[in-house]
């Protein structure tokens, strides 16, 4: 089943393990408390799928260096100033957050534009979008 609600308020209405998968697509950087949302999605779902624009991509870095302005993500329709809250982060930032929150990364896929790329190194530099499959360790 599919459910819709206000993520900013958390997912308190849903019991633990209500869903097999919870999907958070291109949303994390716009939330007031992304850590709480990750914890909640992995409480109500066995797995979480998270996708986000990677601001560590080389074109984003070069654009910022040359123009002194934040680049616009090609996959997102708005600029940083068109939304009430916005936080840029990279693949490396997200992996560190998962480690800190004791979230297991089961799979990770990377895109360059709309094309999937298979890379083992320099993911932060070469991918424009990242997709992660996550799981939180459950206490028995």
N, C-alpha and C positions, 0 to 999 in steps of 0.2 A: 504494500500500500504506500501511498504518497501522502505526506502531511506538509502543511504550510503553517508557519507561525513567525513570531517576532524573535529572532535570535538574540537580540540585545537583552531580552528578558530571561534568557536561558531556556532550558527544556524541562523545567521542574514538573510539568504536567505529564511527562512520559516516564514510566518506570524503567529501571535498569534493563538492558538487553531487550528493548522493545523492537528493534530492527536488526536485520542482518547487516545492512550498509546504511550509512548516513553520508550524503554528498554535500560538500561545501565548495562550490565552483566559482572561482574568481571573486570571492567575497571577503576573505580573511583580512585583507588590508583596509577594509572599510568599517571594521567592527571596533567598538569601544574597548572591549576586553577579549582579544583573540585567544589568550590562554584559557580563560573560562569557557569559551565556546568550544575549543578543542577538547577540553576535559569533559564537557557535557555531551558532545557528539559521540565520544568514545564510551561514555557511560550508557547512553541509550542505544547505541549501536555496537555490534560486535566489531565491525570494521568501519573506518572512516576513509573517504576519498576526498582529498583536498587538491585543488588546482589553484595556481596563482601566477601572475606575471613575475618574471625574474628580472629585478632591476639591476642585477649584476652583469647582465648581457653586455658584451663589448660595445655595441652601438649606443646603449644607454649611457655607459661610462664616457664614451667619446663625445656624445652630444652634450652632456653636462660639462665636460672639460672645455669644449670649444665655445659653447654658448653661455655657460653659467646658469642655465635654466634646466629644470627637471623635464625629462622627456615624457611624452605621452605613450602609454602602452598601446601597441597596434591592436590588441584584442579587446581593449576597453573603449567605450564610446566617449568618456569624459576625461577632462584634464583634472589635475589634482585639486584645483580651486573650484570645481563644479560640484563637489560633494562635501557634506558636512564634516567628515573626518576621513583622512587618508594617511596611510603610513607605507612608505616604500620599504621592501625588504628583499633579500636575495635567497637563493637556494641554500647557501651556506648558513645564513641566519636561521632559516627554517629547520635545517638539520640540527643545529645547535639547540634550538628551542625544544625539539622532540627529545633530544638526549636529556636535557634538563628536566623535562616533564615525565621522563621514563616512558616515552611513547615509542613503540617498536615500529620501524619502517619496514613493511613487508615487500613493497615494490615501489619503484620510482621510474617514471617515464619523462622524457624531455622532448620538447617541440622547438623547432626553429621556424617561426611563422606558423603555418598550418601543417608543416611536414614533421613527422616523427624522426628523431635522430637517435642513433645508438652511439653513445659516448661513455667512456669510462673515466676519462679525465677532463678537466676544464668544463664541467657541467655548468658551473656558475658563470663562466665566460661565454659559452657558446649557445646556451638555451634561452629562448624568449619566454617560454612557459614551462612550468613544472607540474607534474601530477604525481601525488603520493598516495599509497594505500597504507593506512595506519591501524595499529591496534594498541590498546592499553592493557598492560599486565593486570590480570584480575586476581584479587586475593581469594584464596579457596576457603 
